[in-house]
Amino acid sequence: MELTITLDDASRRAALFGSGDRHLRLIRSTLGVQISARDSLVKLSGSTQAVGQAATVLEELQRVLREQNSLDDEQVSEVLKHTVRAEEAELAGDDVIDVYLRHTIIQPRTEGQTEYVRAIRDYDLVFCVGPAGTGKTYLAVAMAVSMLKVGRIQRIVLVRPAVEAGEKLGFLPGDMQAKVNPYLRPLFDAMHDMMTFEQIRRFIANDVIEVAPLAFMRGRTLNNCAVILDEAQNTTRSQMLMFLTRLGHHSKMIVTGDDSQIDLADPEASGVTDALRRLRGLEGMSIVRLQPRDIVRHPLVNNIVAAYAPDKANGRG
């Protein structure tokens, strides 16, 4: 695998590479990756795992340099050790999710969440349904960011259907970008816990992270990426079929939703409930249903969900 990285600030190249490129040599010898540099470009080549780790190390070292003027060998070694340990933990089946922000480690907090995280690791297609506050979206984004960090995928695609509590994007002011940004805010909120604002901005600018309404997925094939469909209870059957058939090679697709909060005019037409019925037992995919006991927000959220449950059961929701 080959990957070319553009440095954030070419004027900090000497500090990043170290005297006589000693930092690059340390990365090369530790990870077994080939590194060549010219101007603001760094070319990495080697195994997918080694290239992903090297890219992660360079990203972290650049972050450190944004906060201070120099790097020493000890700091470079520490970043290398942290990256390798995180990769080994994932390969060993550890439930810790390693993201870009240093010292920020995310992990499931309930049995249901643990099942969900393991399903994402083991299957290319995962459906996760459950009540608000169970971490459906947050853990999906965390797993996608972790896979991007270690080079398992090359892109993250975040998608939502354009129906939200009876309102549609057309009623929002501004152009499409202005409409989409607040609508996809929950996905951005999760991501801000896992990487810096500058990283998110740069990844979006370079199309490493894409956020879009579901309608923008038609006609595409999504290879080498993690694709997350959030609020999937508000898809129609035809939209769900269209989305699921976008899955390409070396990709993972995660579909999340709360089938007790369907905002469609006809709740029976929900694409997620239809898909759960049709696809149950299909080889190569997993369905995880989180319960009220998996809620990890404020303790009141669990009580609120329980209070509304009788209305939902009687069809008054």
ChimeraX commands (.cxc) that place a marker at each C-alpha (Angstrom):
marker #1 position 0.00,0.00,0.00 radius 0.5
marker #1 position 1.14,3.55,-0.74 radius 0.5
marker #1 position -0.13,6.75,0.87 radius 0.5
marker #1 position 0.99,10.36,0.35 radius 0.5
marker #1 position 0.47,12.82,3.19 radius 0.5
marker #1 position 0.58,16.60,2.82 radius 0.5
marker #1 position 2.14,18.27,5.86 radius 0.5
marker #1 position 0.02,20.81,7.71 radius 0.5
marker #1 position 2.87,23.33,7.86 radius 0.5
marker #1 position 5.90,22.78,5.63 radius 0.5
marker #1 position 7.86,25.34,7.69 radius 0.5
marker #1 position 7.82,22.86,10.61 radius 0.5
marker #1 position 9.26,20.09,8.45 radius 0.5
marker #1 position 12.70,20.15,10.08 radius 0.5
marker #1 position 11.24,19.90,13.60 radius 0.5
marker #1 position 8.92,17.07,12.51 radius 0.5
marker #1 position 11.60,15.03,10.75 radius 0.5
marker #1 position 14.30,15.68,13.38 radius 0.5
marker #1 position 18.00,16.37,12.93 radius 0.5
marker #1 position 19.25,14.34,9.97 radius 0.5
marker #1 position 15.71,12.90,9.61 radius 0.5
marker #1 position 16.24,10.92,12.84 radius 0.5
marker #1 position 12.52,10.93,13.67 radius 0.5
marker #1 position 11.66,9.49,10.26 radius 0.5
marker #1 position 14.31,6.81,10.70 radius 0.5
marker #1 position 12.84,5.88,14.08 radius 0.5
marker #1 position 9.36,5.56,12.56 radius 0.5
marker #1 position 10.76,3.53,9.66 radius 0.5
marker #1 position 12.68,1.09,11.86 radius 0.5
marker #1 position 9.87,0.65,14.41 radius 0.5
marker #1 position 7.00,0.11,11.99 radius 0.5
marker #1 position 8.82,-1.40,9.01 radius 0.5
marker #1 position 7.48,1.19,6.60 radius 0.5
marker #1 position 9.29,3.00,3.78 radius 0.5
marker #1 position 9.25,6.81,3.99 radius 0.5
marker #1 position 10.32,9.36,1.42 radius 0.5
marker #1 position 9.80,13.12,1.74 radius 0.5
marker #1 position 9.91,16.03,-0.66 radius 0.5
marker #1 position 8.83,19.56,0.12 radius 0.5
marker #1 position 5.49,19.28,1.98 radius 0.5
marker #1 position 4.76,15.71,0.82 radius 0.5
marker #1 position 5.56,12.51,2.71 radius 0.5
marker #1 position 5.14,9.21,0.86 radius 0.5
marker #1 position 4.56,6.05,2.90 radius 0.5
marker #1 position 4.73,2.53,1.47 radius 0.5
marker #1 position 4.49,-0.92,3.00 radius 0.5
marker #1 position 1.79,-3.14,4.46 radius 0.5
marker #1 position -1.65,-1.61,5.02 radius 0.5
marker #1 position -1.18,-1.91,8.77 radius 0.5
marker #1 position 2.28,-0.30,8.78 radius 0.5
marker #1 position 1.25,2.57,6.51 radius 0.5
marker #1 position -1.86,3.25,8.63 radius 0.5
marker #1 position 0.21,3.30,11.81 radius 0.5
marker #1 position 2.85,5.60,10.28 radius 0.5
marker #1 position 0.17,8.02,9.08 radius 0.5
marker #1 position -1.32,8.06,12.58 radius 0.5
marker #1 position 2.09,8.75,14.14 radius 0.5
marker #1 position 2.82,11.63,11.75 radius 0.5
marker #1 position -0.62,13.12,12.39 radius 0.5
marker #1 position -0.08,12.99,16.15 radius 0.5
marker #1 position 3.44,14.46,15.91 radius 0.5
marker #1 position 2.11,17.35,13.83 radius 0.5
marker #1 position -0.55,17.93,16.48 radius 0.5
marker #1 position 2.16,18.08,19.16 radius 0.5
marker #1 position 4.13,20.57,17.06 radius 0.5
marker #1 position 1.10,22.84,16.83 radius 0.5
marker #1 position 1.30,23.16,20.62 radius 0.5
marker #1 position 5.08,23.50,21.00 radius 0.5
marker #1 position 8.16,24.43,18.95 radius 0.5
marker #1 position 10.13,21.19,18.93 radius 0.5
marker #1 position 10.05,17.41,19.29 radius 0.5
marker #1 position 12.53,15.20,21.09 radius 0.5
marker #1 position 13.26,11.51,20.60 radius 0.5
marker #1 position 11.38,10.57,23.76 radius 0.5
marker #1 position 8.17,12.19,22.53 radius 0.5
marker #1 position 8.43,10.43,19.16 radius 0.5
marker #1 position 9.03,7.08,20.89 radius 0.5
marker #1 position 6.03,7.62,23.18 radius 0.5
marker #1 position 3.72,8.34,20.24 radius 0.5
marker #1 position 5.02,5.23,18.46 radius 0.5
marker #1 position 4.44,3.05,21.53 radius 0.5
marker #1 position 0.92,4.39,22.04 radius 0.5
marker #1 position 0.01,3.72,18.40 radius 0.5
marker #1 position 1.38,0.17,18.41 radius 0.5
marker #1 position -0.30,-0.65,21.74 radius 0.5
marker #1 position -3.66,0.55,20.46 radius 0.5
marker #1 position -3.32,-1.59,17.32 radius 0.5
marker #1 position -2.33,-4.66,19.32 radius 0.5
marker #1 position -5.29,-4.16,21.65 radius 0.5
marker #1 position -7.69,-4.08,18.71 radius 0.5
marker #1 position -6.15,-7.16,17.09 radius 0.5
marker #1 position -6.42,-9.00,20.40 radius 0.5
marker #1 position -10.14,-8.32,20.49 radius 0.5
marker #1 position -9.94,-5.72,23.23 radius 0.5
marker #1 position -13.08,-3.60,23.48 radius 0.5
marker #1 position -11.11,-0.36,23.83 radius 0.5
marker #1 position -11.66,2.00,20.87 radius 0.5
marker #1 position -8.59,4.11,20.11 radius 0.5
marker #1 position -9.29,7.47,18.42 radius 0.5
marker #1 position -7.16,10.40,17.28 radius 0.5
marker #1 position -7.24,12.53,20.42 radius 0.5
marker #1 position -4.37,11.40,22.58 radius 0.5
marker #1 position -5.37,9.98,25.96 radius 0.5
marker #1 position -8.99,9.77,24.77 radius 0.5
marker #1 position -9.95,6.11,24.79 radius 0.5
marker #1 position -13.57,5.11,24.28 radius 0.5
marker #1 position -15.03,1.77,25.29 radius 0.5
marker #1 position -18.48,0.20,25.64 radius 0.5
marker #1 position -20.07,0.60,29.06 radius 0.5
marker #1 position -22.79,-2.06,28.96 radius 0.5
marker #1 position -23.13,-5.64,27.72 radius 0.5
marker #1 position -25.29,-4.47,24.83 radius 0.5
marker #1 position -22.74,-1.89,23.75 radius 0.5
marker #1 position -19.98,-4.51,23.96 radius 0.5
marker #1 position -21.98,-6.79,21.66 radius 0.5
marker #1 position -22.45,-3.85,19.28 radius 0.5
marker #1 position -18.74,-2.94,19.13 radius 0.5
marker #1 position -17.75,-6.56,18.54 radius 0.5
marker #1 position -20.35,-6.90,15.80 radius 0.5
marker #1 position -18.87,-3.89,13.97 radius 0.5
marker #1 position -15.42,-5.51,14.17 radius 0.5
marker #1 position -16.66,-8.90,12.94 radius 0.5
marker #1 position -19.27,-8.07,10.27 radius 0.5
marker #1 position -19.39,-5.87,7.17 radius 0.5
marker #1 position -23.05,-4.90,7.75 radius 0.5
marker #1 position -24.45,-4.13,11.20 radius 0.5
marker #1 position -27.90,-2.91,12.17 radius 0.5
marker #1 position -28.21,-1.37,15.64 radius 0.5
marker #1 position -31.62,-0.31,16.94 radius 0.5
marker #1 position -32.60,0.89,20.37 radius 0.5
marker #1 position -33.83,3.85,22.42 radius 0.5
marker #1 position -32.22,7.27,22.70 radius 0.5
marker #1 position -29.06,7.48,24.77 radius 0.5
marker #1 position -27.74,3.97,24.14 radius 0.5
marker #1 position -24.70,5.14,22.14 radius 0.5
marker #1 position -25.80,3.83,18.75 radius 0.5
marker #1 position -24.41,6.75,16.76 radius 0.5
marker #1 position -21.53,7.60,19.09 radius 0.5
marker #1 position -20.00,4.10,19.06 radius 0.5
marker #1 position -20.49,3.76,15.31 radius 0.5
marker #1 position -18.57,7.01,14.72 radius 0.5
marker #1 position -15.89,5.97,17.24 radius 0.5
marker #1 position -15.35,2.64,15.48 radius 0.5
marker #1 position -15.16,4.36,12.09 radius 0.5
marker #1 position -12.62,6.91,13.38 radius 0.5
marker #1 position -10.55,4.10,14.95 radius 0.5
marker #1 position -10.51,2.13,11.68 radius 0.5
marker #1 position -9.48,5.26,9.78 radius 0.5
marker #1 position -6.67,5.93,12.25 radius 0.5
marker #1 position -5.06,2.49,11.80 radius 0.5
marker #1 position -5.54,2.41,8.02 radius 0.5
marker #1 position -8.28,-0.24,7.88 radius 0.5
marker #1 position -10.39,2.15,5.80 radius 0.5
marker #1 position -9.61,5.22,3.72 radius 0.5
marker #1 position -12.81,7.24,4.18 radius 0.5
marker #1 position -15.79,7.78,6.49 radius 0.5
marker #1 position -19.20,8.55,4.99 radius 0.5
marker #1 position -21.89,9.84,7.38 radius 0.5
marker #1 position -25.46,9.78,6.09 radius 0.5
marker #1 position -28.92,10.74,7.34 radius 0.5
marker #1 position -32.36,10.62,5.69 radius 0.5
marker #1 position -33.90,14.06,5.15 radius 0.5
marker #1 position -36.81,13.66,7.57 radius 0.5
marker #1 position -36.59,14.95,11.12 radius 0.5
marker #1 position -39.50,15.33,13.55 radius 0.5
marker #1 position -41.90,16.41,10.80 radius 0.5
marker #1 position -39.55,18.98,9.23 radius 0.5
marker #1 position -37.63,18.81,5.96 radius 0.5
marker #1 position -34.41,20.41,4.77 radius 0.5
marker #1 position -36.24,22.60,2.26 radius 0.5
marker #1 position -37.71,24.65,5.10 radius 0.5
marker #1 position -34.25,25.60,6.41 radius 0.5
marker #1 position -32.64,28.86,5.18 radius 0.5
marker #1 position -29.51,29.02,3.02 radius 0.5
marker #1 position -27.85,26.84,0.40 radius 0.5
marker #1 position -27.48,23.06,0.67 radius 0.5
marker #1 position -24.32,23.27,2.80 radius 0.5
marker #1 position -26.06,25.62,5.23 radius 0.5
marker #1 position -29.05,23.25,5.36 radius 0.5
marker #1 position -27.00,20.10,5.87 radius 0.5
marker #1 position -24.57,21.32,8.57 radius 0.5
marker #1 position -27.09,21.80,11.42 radius 0.5
marker #1 position -29.02,18.71,10.31 radius 0.5
marker #1 position -25.91,16.50,10.67 radius 0.5
marker #1 position -24.79,18.19,13.88 radius 0.5
marker #1 position -25.16,15.05,16.07 radius 0.5
marker #1 position -22.60,13.25,13.91 radius 0.5
marker #1 position -20.17,16.15,14.17 radius 0.5
marker #1 position -20.72,16.37,17.93 radius 0.5
marker #1 position -19.63,12.76,18.33 radius 0.5
marker #1 position -16.61,13.26,16.10 radius 0.5
marker #1 position -15.41,16.30,18.07 radius 0.5
marker #1 position -14.81,13.98,21.03 radius 0.5
marker #1 position -12.43,11.91,18.90 radius 0.5
marker #1 position -10.31,14.33,16.86 radius 0.5
marker #1 position -9.43,18.01,16.79 radius 0.5
marker #1 position -11.45,20.60,14.92 radius 0.5
marker #1 position -8.50,21.11,12.57 radius 0.5
marker #1 position -8.34,17.38,11.78 radius 0.5
marker #1 position -12.06,17.27,11.01 radius 0.5
marker #1 position -11.81,20.37,8.82 radius 0.5
marker #1 position -8.86,18.97,6.90 radius 0.5
marker #1 position -10.42,15.52,6.46 radius 0.5
marker #1 position -13.64,17.05,5.12 radius 0.5
marker #1 position -11.69,19.32,2.76 radius 0.5
marker #1 position -9.75,16.29,1.44 radius 0.5
marker #1 position -12.92,14.14,1.15 radius 0.5
marker #1 position -11.64,11.70,3.80 radius 0.5
marker #1 position -14.81,12.47,5.77 radius 0.5
marker #1 position -18.03,13.02,3.85 radius 0.5
marker #1 position -21.35,14.04,5.37 radius 0.5
marker #1 position -24.45,14.02,3.20 radius 0.5
marker #1 position -28.21,13.47,3.06 radius 0.5
marker #1 position -29.27,9.96,2.04 radius 0.5
marker #1 position -30.49,11.15,-1.37 radius 0.5
marker #1 position -26.88,11.94,-2.35 radius 0.5
marker #1 position -25.95,8.24,-2.16 radius 0.5
marker #1 position -27.92,7.15,-5.23 radius 0.5
marker #1 position -25.80,5.70,-8.04 radius 0.5
marker #1 position -22.61,5.37,-5.96 radius 0.5
marker #1 position -20.44,2.42,-4.92 radius 0.5
marker #1 position -18.63,2.98,-1.63 radius 0.5
marker #1 position -15.31,1.10,-1.46 radius 0.5
marker #1 position -12.67,1.13,1.32 radius 0.5
marker #1 position -14.78,3.11,3.73 radius 0.5
marker #1 position -17.01,3.00,6.79 radius 0.5
marker #1 position -20.54,4.14,5.94 radius 0.5
marker #1 position -22.88,5.11,8.78 radius 0.5
marker #1 position -26.61,5.63,8.18 radius 0.5
marker #1 position -27.99,7.43,11.22 radius 0.5
marker #1 position -31.70,7.85,12.13 radius 0.5
marker #1 position -32.46,4.97,9.76 radius 0.5
marker #1 position -36.00,4.59,11.13 radius 0.5
marker #1 position -36.90,7.55,8.92 radius 0.5
marker #1 position -35.94,5.85,5.65 radius 0.5
marker #1 position -38.51,4.33,3.33 radius 0.5
marker #1 position -38.20,0.76,2.07 radius 0.5
marker #1 position -36.89,1.92,-1.31 radius 0.5
marker #1 position -34.37,4.28,0.32 radius 0.5
marker #1 position -33.07,1.50,2.53 radius 0.5
marker #1 position -32.63,-0.83,-0.45 radius 0.5
marker #1 position -30.82,1.92,-2.35 radius 0.5
marker #1 position -28.52,2.57,0.60 radius 0.5
marker #1 position -27.68,-1.06,1.37 radius 0.5
marker #1 position -26.74,-1.72,-2.24 radius 0.5
marker #1 position -24.08,1.03,-2.10 radius 0.5
marker #1 position -21.80,-1.31,-0.08 radius 0.5
marker #1 position -18.51,-1.82,-1.90 radius 0.5
marker #1 position -15.33,-3.83,-1.42 radius 0.5
marker #1 position -13.37,-3.58,1.86 radius 0.5
marker #1 position -16.10,-1.46,3.45 radius 0.5
marker #1 position -18.23,-1.60,6.56 radius 0.5
marker #1 position -21.81,-0.35,6.73 radius 0.5
marker #1 position -23.46,0.55,10.05 radius 0.5
marker #1 position -27.19,1.33,10.20 radius 0.5
marker #1 position -28.52,2.91,13.40 radius 0.5
marker #1 position -32.01,3.91,14.43 radius 0.5
marker #1 position -34.73,3.99,17.06 radius 0.5
marker #1 position -37.80,2.19,15.75 radius 0.5
marker #1 position -39.90,3.72,18.55 radius 0.5
marker #1 position -39.36,7.22,17.10 radius 0.5
marker #1 position -40.39,7.00,13.45 radius 0.5
marker #1 position -41.15,10.43,11.97 radius 0.5
marker #1 position -42.57,9.20,8.66 radius 0.5
marker #1 position -46.23,9.95,7.84 radius 0.5
marker #1 position -46.78,6.18,7.67 radius 0.5
marker #1 position -44.67,4.50,10.39 radius 0.5
marker #1 position -45.39,1.10,8.86 radius 0.5
marker #1 position -43.36,2.16,5.79 radius 0.5
marker #1 position -40.11,2.49,7.75 radius 0.5
marker #1 position -37.17,1.03,5.87 radius 0.5
marker #1 position -35.40,-0.11,9.03 radius 0.5
marker #1 position -38.25,-2.26,10.36 radius 0.5
marker #1 position -38.74,-3.73,6.89 radius 0.5
marker #1 position -35.01,-4.49,6.58 radius 0.5
marker #1 position -34.84,-6.10,10.02 radius 0.5
marker #1 position -37.63,-8.47,9.00 radius 0.5
marker #1 position -36.21,-9.28,5.56 radius 0.5
marker #1 position -32.53,-9.61,6.46 radius 0.5
marker #1 position -32.68,-11.38,9.82 radius 0.5
marker #1 position -30.47,-14.46,9.64 radius 0.5
marker #1 position -28.63,-13.31,6.52 radius 0.5
marker #1 position -25.04,-14.55,6.56 radius 0.5
marker #1 position -22.33,-11.89,6.90 radius 0.5
marker #1 position -24.37,-9.33,8.84 radius 0.5
marker #1 position -25.41,-8.72,12.44 radius 0.5
marker #1 position -28.46,-7.17,14.10 radius 0.5
marker #1 position -27.98,-5.70,17.59 radius 0.5
marker #1 position -30.93,-4.45,19.63 radius 0.5
marker #1 position -29.96,-2.22,22.54 radius 0.5
marker #1 position -32.28,-1.99,25.54 radius 0.5
marker #1 position -33.19,0.75,28.06 radius 0.5
marker #1 position -30.57,-0.78,30.37 radius 0.5
marker #1 position -27.93,0.26,27.79 radius 0.5
marker #1 position -28.77,3.97,28.12 radius 0.5
marker #1 position -25.64,5.87,29.17 radius 0.5
marker #1 position -26.86,9.48,29.14 radius 0.5
marker #1 position -28.21,11.29,32.20 radius 0.5
marker #1 position -30.06,8.80,34.48 radius 0.5
marker #1 position -33.30,10.71,33.84 radius 0.5
marker #1 position -33.21,9.64,30.18 radius 0.5
marker #1 position -33.85,6.03,31.19 radius 0.5
marker #1 position -36.86,7.10,33.24 radius 0.5
marker #1 position -38.18,9.29,30.43 radius 0.5
marker #1 position -37.95,6.41,27.93 radius 0.5
marker #1 position -39.80,4.16,30.37 radius 0.5
marker #1 position -42.52,6.79,30.92 radius 0.5
marker #1 position -43.24,7.03,27.20 radius 0.5
marker #1 position -43.07,3.28,26.55 radius 0.5
marker #1 position -46.82,2.59,27.16 radius 0.5
marker #1 position -47.83,5.18,24.54 radius 0.5
marker #1 position -45.45,3.65,22.00 radius 0.5
marker #1 position -46.78,0.17,22.73 radius 0.5
marker #1 position -50.36,1.36,22.18 radius 0.5
marker #1 position -49.50,3.13,18.94 radius 0.5
marker #1 position -50.03,6.65,20.31 radius 0.5
marker #1 position -46.39,7.72,19.79 radius 0.5
marker link #1:1,2 radius 0.2
marker link #1:2,3 radius 0.2
marker link #1:3,4 radius 0.2
marker link #1:4,5 radius 0.2
marker link #1:5,6 radius 0.2
marker link #1:6,7 radius 0.2
marker link #1:7,8 radius 0.2
marker link #1:8,9 radius 0.2
marker link #1:9,10 radius 0.2
marker link #1:10,11 radius 0.2
marker link #1:11,12 radius 0.2
marker link #1:12,13 radius 0.2
marker link #1:13,14 radius 0.2
marker link #1:14,15 radius 0.2
marker link #1:15,16 radius 0.2
marker link #1:16,17 radius 0.2
marker link #1:17,18 radius 0.2
marker link #1:18,19 radius 0.2
marker link #1:19,20 radius 0.2
marker link #1:20,21 radius 0.2
marker link #1:21,22 radius 0.2
marker link #1:22,23 radius 0.2
marker link #1:23,24 radius 0.2
marker link #1:24,25 radius 0.2
marker link #1:25,26 radius 0.2
marker link #1:26,27 radius 0.2
marker link #1:27,28 radius 0.2
marker link #1:28,29 radius 0.2
marker link #1:29,30 radius 0.2
marker link #1:30,31 radius 0.2
marker link #1:31,32 radius 0.2
marker link #1:32,33 radius 0.2
marker link #1:33,34 radius 0.2
marker link #1:34,35 radius 0.2
marker link #1:35,36 radius 0.2
marker link #1:36,37 radius 0.2
marker link #1:37,38 radius 0.2
marker link #1:38,39 radius 0.2
marker link #1:39,40 radius 0.2
marker link #1:40,41 radius 0.2
marker link #1:41,42 radius 0.2
marker link #1:42,43 radius 0.2
marker link #1:43,44 radius 0.2
marker link #1:44,45 radius 0.2
marker link #1:45,46 radius 0.2
marker link #1:46,47 radius 0.2
marker link #1:47,48 radius 0.2
marker link #1:48,49 radius 0.2
marker link #1:49,50 radius 0.2
marker link #1:50,51 radius 0.2
marker link #1:51,52 radius 0.2
marker link #1:52,53 radius 0.2
marker link #1:53,54 radius 0.2
marker link #1:54,55 radius 0.2
marker link #1:55,56 radius 0.2
marker link #1:56,57 radius 0.2
marker link #1:57,58 radius 0.2
marker link #1:58,59 radius 0.2
marker link #1:59,60 radius 0.2
marker link #1:60,61 radius 0.2
marker link #1:61,62 radius 0.2
marker link #1:62,63 radius 0.2
marker link #1:63,64 radius 0.2
marker link #1:64,65 radius 0.2
marker link #1:65,66 radius 0.2
marker link #1:66,67 radius 0.2
marker link #1:67,68 radius 0.2
marker link #1:68,69 radius 0.2
marker link #1:69,70 radius 0.2
marker link #1:70,71 radius 0.2
marker link #1:71,72 radius 0.2
marker link #1:72,73 radius 0.2
marker link #1:73,74 radius 0.2
marker link #1:74,75 radius 0.2
marker link #1:75,76 radius 0.2
marker link #1:76,77 radius 0.2
marker link #1:77,78 radius 0.2
marker link #1:78,79 radius 0.2
marker link #1:79,80 radius 0.2
marker link #1:80,81 radius 0.2
marker link #1:81,82 radius 0.2
marker link #1:82,83 radius 0.2
marker link #1:83,84 radius 0.2
marker link #1:84,85 radius 0.2
marker link #1:85,86 radius 0.2
marker link #1:86,87 radius 0.2
marker link #1:87,88 radius 0.2
marker link #1:88,89 radius 0.2
marker link #1:89,90 radius 0.2
marker link #1:90,91 radius 0.2
marker link #1:91,92 radius 0.2
marker link #1:92,93 radius 0.2
marker link #1:93,94 radius 0.2
marker link #1:94,95 radius 0.2
marker link #1:95,96 radius 0.2
marker link #1:96,97 radius 0.2
marker link #1:97,98 radius 0.2
marker link #1:98,99 radius 0.2
marker link #1:99,100 radius 0.2
marker link #1:100,101 radius 0.2
marker link #1:101,102 radius 0.2
marker link #1:102,103 radius 0.2
marker link #1:103,104 radius 0.2
marker link #1:104,105 radius 0.2
marker link #1:105,106 radius 0.2
marker link #1:106,107 radius 0.2
marker link #1:107,108 radius 0.2
marker link #1:108,109 radius 0.2
marker link #1:109,110 radius 0.2
marker link #1:110,111 radius 0.2
marker link #1:111,112 radius 0.2
marker link #1:112,113 radius 0.2
marker link #1:113,114 radius 0.2
marker link #1:114,115 radius 0.2
marker link #1:115,116 radius 0.2
marker link #1:116,117 radius 0.2
marker link #1:117,118 radius 0.2
marker link #1:118,119 radius 0.2
marker link #1:119,120 radius 0.2
marker link #1:120,121 radius 0.2
marker link #1:121,122 radius 0.2
marker link #1:122,123 radius 0.2
marker link #1:123,124 radius 0.2
marker link #1:124,125 radius 0.2
marker link #1:125,126 radius 0.2
marker link #1:126,127 radius 0.2
marker link #1:127,128 radius 0.2
marker link #1:128,129 radius 0.2
marker link #1:129,130 radius 0.2
marker link #1:130,131 radius 0.2
marker link #1:131,132 radius 0.2
marker link #1:132,133 radius 0.2
marker link #1:133,134 radius 0.2
marker link #1:134,135 radius 0.2
marker link #1:135,136 radius 0.2
marker link #1:136,137 radius 0.2
marker link #1:137,138 radius 0.2
marker link #1:138,139 radius 0.2
marker link #1:139,140 radius 0.2
marker link #1:140,141 radius 0.2
marker link #1:141,142 radius 0.2
marker link #1:142,143 radius 0.2
marker link #1:143,144 radius 0.2
marker link #1:144,145 radius 0.2
marker link #1:145,146 radius 0.2
marker link #1:146,147 radius 0.2
marker link #1:147,148 radius 0.2
marker link #1:148,149 radius 0.2
marker link #1:149,150 radius 0.2
marker link #1:150,151 radius 0.2
marker link #1:151,152 radius 0.2
marker link #1:152,153 radius 0.2
marker link #1:153,154 radius 0.2
marker link #1:154,155 radius 0.2
marker link #1:155,156 radius 0.2
marker link #1:156,157 radius 0.2
marker link #1:157,158 radius 0.2
marker link #1:158,159 radius 0.2
marker link #1:159,160 radius 0.2
marker link #1:160,161 radius 0.2
marker link #1:161,162 radius 0.2
marker link #1:162,163 radius 0.2
marker link #1:163,164 radius 0.2
marker link #1:164,165 radius 0.2
marker link #1:165,166 radius 0.2
marker link #1:166,167 radius 0.2
marker link #1:167,168 radius 0.2
marker link #1:168,169 radius 0.2
marker link #1:169,170 radius 0.2
marker link #1:170,171 radius 0.2
marker link #1:171,172 radius 0.2
marker link #1:172,173 radius 0.2
marker link #1:173,174 radius 0.2
marker link #1:174,175 radius 0.2
marker link #1:175,176 radius 0.2
marker link #1:176,177 radius 0.2
marker link #1:177,178 radius 0.2
marker link #1:178,179 radius 0.2
marker link #1:179,180 radius 0.2
marker link #1:180,181 radius 0.2
marker link #1:181,182 radius 0.2
marker link #1:182,183 radius 0.2
marker link #1:183,184 radius 0.2
marker link #1:184,185 radius 0.2
marker link #1:185,186 radius 0.2
marker link #1:186,187 radius 0.2
marker link #1:187,188 radius 0.2
marker link #1:188,189 radius 0.2
marker link #1:189,190 radius 0.2
marker link #1:190,191 radius 0.2
marker link #1:191,192 radius 0.2
marker link #1:192,193 radius 0.2
marker link #1:193,194 radius 0.2
marker link #1:194,195 radius 0.2
marker link #1:195,196 radius 0.2
marker link #1:196,197 radius 0.2
marker link #1:197,198 radius 0.2
marker link #1:198,199 radius 0.2
marker link #1:199,200 radius 0.2
marker link #1:200,201 radius 0.2
marker link #1:201,202 radius 0.2
marker link #1:202,203 radius 0.2
marker link #1:203,204 radius 0.2
marker link #1:204,205 radius 0.2
marker link #1:205,206 radius 0.2
marker link #1:206,207 radius 0.2
marker link #1:207,208 radius 0.2
marker link #1:208,209 radius 0.2
marker link #1:209,210 radius 0.2
marker link #1:210,211 radius 0.2
marker link #1:211,212 radius 0.2
marker link #1:212,213 radius 0.2
marker link #1:213,214 radius 0.2
marker link #1:214,215 radius 0.2
marker link #1:215,216 radius 0.2
marker link #1:216,217 radius 0.2
marker link #1:217,218 radius 0.2
marker link #1:218,219 radius 0.2
marker link #1:219,220 radius 0.2
marker link #1:220,221 radius 0.2
marker link #1:221,222 radius 0.2
marker link #1:222,223 radius 0.2
marker link #1:223,224 radius 0.2
marker link #1:224,225 radius 0.2
marker link #1:225,226 radius 0.2
marker link #1:226,227 radius 0.2
marker link #1:227,228 radius 0.2
marker link #1:228,229 radius 0.2
marker link #1:229,230 radius 0.2
marker link #1:230,231 radius 0.2
marker link #1:231,232 radius 0.2
marker link #1:232,233 radius 0.2
marker link #1:233,234 radius 0.2
marker link #1:234,235 radius 0.2
marker link #1:235,236 radius 0.2
marker link #1:236,237 radius 0.2
marker link #1:237,238 radius 0.2
marker link #1:238,239 radius 0.2
marker link #1:239,240 radius 0.2
marker link #1:240,241 radius 0.2
marker link #1:241,242 radius 0.2
marker link #1:242,243 radius 0.2
marker link #1:243,244 radius 0.2
marker link #1:244,245 radius 0.2
marker link #1:245,246 radius 0.2
marker link #1:246,247 radius 0.2
marker link #1:247,248 radius 0.2
marker link #1:248,249 radius 0.2
marker link #1:249,250 radius 0.2
marker link #1:250,251 radius 0.2
marker link #1:251,252 radius 0.2
marker link #1:252,253 radius 0.2
marker link #1:253,254 radius 0.2
marker link #1:254,255 radius 0.2
marker link #1:255,256 radius 0.2
marker link #1:256,257 radius 0.2
marker link #1:257,258 radius 0.2
marker link #1:258,259 radius 0.2
marker link #1:259,260 radius 0.2
marker link #1:260,261 radius 0.2
marker link #1:261,262 radius 0.2
marker link #1:262,263 radius 0.2
marker link #1:263,264 radius 0.2
marker link #1:264,265 radius 0.2
marker link #1:265,266 radius 0.2
marker link #1:266,267 radius 0.2
marker link #1:267,268 radius 0.2
marker link #1:268,269 radius 0.2
marker link #1:269,270 radius 0.2
marker link #1:270,271 radius 0.2
marker link #1:271,272 radius 0.2
marker link #1:272,273 radius 0.2
marker link #1:273,274 radius 0.2
marker link #1:274,275 radius 0.2
marker link #1:275,276 radius 0.2
marker link #1:276,277 radius 0.2
marker link #1:277,278 radius 0.2
marker link #1:278,279 radius 0.2
marker link #1:279,280 radius 0.2
marker link #1:280,281 radius 0.2
marker link #1:281,282 radius 0.2
marker link #1:282,283 radius 0.2
marker link #1:283,284 radius 0.2
marker link #1:284,285 radius 0.2
marker link #1:285,286 radius 0.2
marker link #1:286,287 radius 0.2
marker link #1:287,288 radius 0.2
marker link #1:288,289 radius 0.2
marker link #1:289,290 radius 0.2
marker link #1:290,291 radius 0.2
marker link #1:291,292 radius 0.2
marker link #1:292,293 radius 0.2
marker link #1:293,294 radius 0.2
marker link #1:294,295 radius 0.2
marker link #1:295,296 radius 0.2
marker link #1:296,297 radius 0.2
marker link #1:297,298 radius 0.2
marker link #1:298,299 radius 0.2
marker link #1:299,300 radius 0.2
marker link #1:300,301 radius 0.2
marker link #1:301,302 radius 0.2
marker link #1:302,303 radius 0.2
marker link #1:303,304 radius 0.2
marker link #1:304,305 radius 0.2
marker link #1:305,306 radius 0.2
marker link #1:306,307 radius 0.2
marker link #1:307,308 radius 0.2
marker link #1:308,309 radius 0.2
marker link #1:309,310 radius 0.2
marker link #1:310,311 radius 0.2
marker link #1:311,312 radius 0.2
marker link #1:312,313 radius 0.2
marker link #1:313,314 radius 0.2
marker link #1:314,315 radius 0.2
marker link #1:315,316 radius 0.2
marker link #1:316,317 radius 0.2
view
